[in-house]
Amino acid sequence: MQIIARPSPNFNERAGGAVDMLVLHYTGMISREHAMARLCDPKSQASAHYLIDEEGRVYQMLAEERRAWHAGVSCWAGERDVNSCSIGIELVNPGHDLDYRNFPPRQMEALAQLCLKILSRHPIPASRVLGHSDVAPGRKRDPGEKLDWAWLAGQGVGIWPGQTAAPAAAAPDILEVQKCLARFGYDIPQTGIYGTQTRAVITAFQRHFRPGRVDGVADAQGLAILKLLLS
């Protein structure tokens, strides 16, 4: 895999500790050129370690030891400085607000190869290969339900729930759902109340692990998937 250097000036130093999270994004812009311009513009206050275009070309924008500005206001498993402990990869895709589309095979193959190399260099558990929407639910939707998360897990990058037992028909207790989502890593209130943040987190979970249903509604099947992931 050839990696093309395209340095960005947008970085600072990590706060310390190991890199133990990998966060995937889409660019949400009309072209690779527009995305690169933004990620290299000091005024944007945005950057990532890598960008992969739809042809499968990989651009390195920052060395992995640098702290990229890709996650913004975010949280996972209590960690609120996600930028300091993560590597960020941007995938060229117009996103939900423009022309959201499937990620082409060449792009996915390059993503898998790059991720495997990153995982060989850093102690990143499979459960901490995440989407931007996982760490910033309600604020971000990327890379979203059209990323083939199942295929990626099959290549050794991240996790996928596989088959689940047929759940009970009754709607699950919302407090149980909240507690399970929090155990998995999501930043969610554990109140037993189905509020705005809970709906946002359920939607983020669905985008990653249940792409056939992205409606923010808790149901027994979703809870079964979540419990399988926890096991």
Number of C-alpha atoms within 10 A of each C-alpha: 9 9 13 13 13 15 17 22 15 22 21 13 11 17 11 8 8 14 21 18 23 27 23 26 26 25 24 23 19 14 14 19 12 13 23 22 12 18 26 19 15 14 9 12 16 19 29 30 26 26 29 25 24 18 13 20 16 24 20 18 24 22 16 18 16 18 25 31 21 26 27 17 12 21 20 19 14 12 14 16 16 26 29 24 21 27 31 27 28 28 28 27 27 18 22 15 8 11 12 15 13 14 18 15 13 15 18 23 15 20 25 19 15 18 22 14 11 15 20 9 11 16 13 21 14 17 16 21 21 21 29 26 26 33 26 22 25 17 15 18 22 27 30 27 22 16 23 18 24 18 16 18 16 12 15 14 25 20 21 20 17 10 9 15 9 9 15 11 9 8 13 17 14 18 15 14 23 25 17 19 24 18 14 17 18 24 24 20 17 17 13 14 13 15 10 10 15 27 18 23 25 25 25 31 24 24 26 23 23 20 19 10 13 17 14 17 15 20 18 17 18 21 22 20 21 22 16 15 17 13 7
